[in-house]
Amino acid sequence: MPIAALSRLDSFPRKPLAFLPTPLLPAPSLREALGPDAPPILMKMDDWTGFALGGNKVRKLEFYLGGEHGQADALITCGGPQSNHCRVTAATAAQLRMECVLVVHGHPPEPPTGNALLMKIFGAEVRVVDGREDRAPAMEEVAGELAATGKKAVVIPLGASTPLGALGYVRAAVEIDRQMTERGGWPAGKTWVFISSSSCGTLAGLALGFSILGRENVRLVGVSPDVSEEEIHAVSTEIALGAADLLGWDGGLIPDLVTADEGFVGEGYGVPNQASGEATTFFGRNAGVVLDPVYTSKAGAGFLHWIRAGKIPPGDTALFWHTGGAPALFT
């Protein structure tokens, strides 16, 4: 059964964009800075996926742009004014010589900075709506406008966090499994994987991938930058099971694989707090790793808290999965 599901994964059309595999690195200096009781630490560097300044969205878009979607005339997606997903989608459209329309809630800064500047450089049209609930209807409206001129558009939901997009992180689970094998095998005990989780497609793909691989020695901790723990569990499970249907996998998900942590949201999405700021400084000074102020700094805060609080059992390993987002530093 796992072989059949993974064979189907390999058969899905994919537009190669990312520089893969991304590095899996030990972080002895980070561990040393955390003290003698800290577990061994690894980092999976998906900020190094490369294309359009990298990040986790690149893996998802590879599956969206495979097959017939890659023959469309335009890409339409949505996000915030500083969306990483919008940035990578705009770059993909530019490379494939497609039009790109981005529906964002809230006005980008003027003059544009960070991801908003990159969207402009990549030639995307940005349409502004008032709230998050206005994005989906606005995307459908744009698709209708393009269809009326004879153009075919692909509408990509927020973050490409759908069963199809999640296949990028099923593939990432297979990738890190191979890297662990090349290192001599998974560490003894359990490996606790920390990852930023908002639209939940990345978390869902990893949950399904490790379930297919039978990796009961893995635990995933989705650290929220904005949504509740209940939403993380519900949405990641829904997306993972949808991706399982695409792969013909009926083996379910490993019980207790996913833990959600909303303890580092602070005042809300995109608003730094003391813990996220301390994590940014700690990772920078002790590992030379750049965290972004929206996603990975809060995931980093959760990661540091779990280690300092002794929530990772002795003999286990902590792994920080870096999902990118550095352009947000320059806003």
Summary of the structure (lengths in Angstrom):
residues: 331
radius of gyration: 19.2
end to end distance: 47.3
largest distance: 64.7
contacts: 1191
relative contact order: 0.16
helix: 48%
strand: 15%
